[in-house]
Amino acid sequence: MTDWRRSRAWIDLNMDNLRKNMKFFHRIIPDGCLLMPAVKANAYGHGVLPVVEALREEGISHFCVASVSEGIELRNHGVQGEILILGYTAAEIFTELEHYDLTQTVVDASYAEILARSGRKLKVHVGVDTGMHRLGEDWNHTGGIAGVWEYGNLSVTGVFSHLCASDGISEKETAFTREQIRRFDEIVRKLRQRGISGFQTHLQGSYGILNYPECNYSCVRPGIALYGVLSKEEDLTRIPFMAKPVLSLKTRVELVKELNAGEQAGYGLAFTAGKQSRIAVLSIGYADGIPRELSGKGYVLIHGEIAPIVGRICMDQMFVDITDLKCAEYVKMHDEAVLIGNSGEQTITAEKFASFTETISNEVLSRLGGRLERCCI
Ligand SMILES: *Cc1c(COP(=O)(O)O)cnc(C)c1O
């Protein structure tokens, strides 16, 4: 099984799970609703090319990305459907929008004018701000929103908004989300009343789909959940979620060190052995996306056992304490260590890995570095 790509630190991608996750989403979204997965940030660190290739084989042709360069990468790999850029694009590169047939988000009414003044024939989706106050024209500025259709060179193929509390279960968050849905429905209705039609509508990311399945728009934009992961560990217990993780993060034992009581390991002498100890050096570090904050926190799996992380995370290495592991005697160079995924009977989920540094899985996954090899299994 070991190939050169699995020799230092790598990501295994379970493509079968990705395909199953897509089917899970198809089951829970309304008939005819289009899946437009978010594959920004290198498909949340998974590796955009293998992910997109697998999704295309399953019949997905439209994608959401964050930037023009991400859109170009998809076009260069043969994606022919709509590619929506969810963020702002500088006027200097509107040429790329046109040349690669990328769909630009209209981040507000004045930006529509800038897009129009370029004179280029551009496809756009109009962003509507229903309360998040990030991107989009105010939901109650009907004139400003409807005005985008007046520009002859802009072809409006969609209208969308974004939910900012759809993961929450408090009364405040659910009431706010319902209000966002109501505002979005209202602007869509007002546009139709003005005789404007023929545009896609979309509002839900992963949590919007899972927690508000009654919504019925023409597209959805799942990101994190399509990868079989939720943002927080506790969500796994309260949301019926049948998707399975796609990604495992693995590395190797580079060397095993014997430390006498009182000896230290790593930068800043951050770890001191309290007794005769055995420390495994792993060949992965913060340049691979392992948070430096993980220094002295959390654990990895070696031969199905829990090995606590000790010392500072280095750029290319990290340390774990294997002293008390049953396998301590035989752990050796090149043995596998799992940071996210299964080993024997043990599992570290991406949600758990993120909880070690009190963040969400979206962040730790999307920061996994370009130096990691991506291996499809
Ligand atoms: C990233 C993003 C998504 C996907 O969000 P998930 O929570 O990962 O499903 C959807 N819509 C917009 C506008 C986004 O920026």
The ligand as an ORCA input file, in Angstrom:
! r2SCAN-3c Opt
* xyz 0 1
  C     -18.813     28.837      2.195
  C     -20.171     29.192      1.831
  C     -21.152     28.201      1.727
  C     -20.962     26.793      2.195
  O     -21.067     26.803      3.600
  P     -21.045     25.490      4.500
  O     -21.480     25.983      5.837
  O     -19.654     24.982      4.505
  O     -21.996     24.538      3.910
  C     -22.389     28.582      1.245
  N     -22.649     29.861      0.890
  C     -21.728     30.843      1.001
  C     -22.081     32.227      0.600
  C     -20.469     30.549      1.494
  O     -19.577     31.532      1.614
*
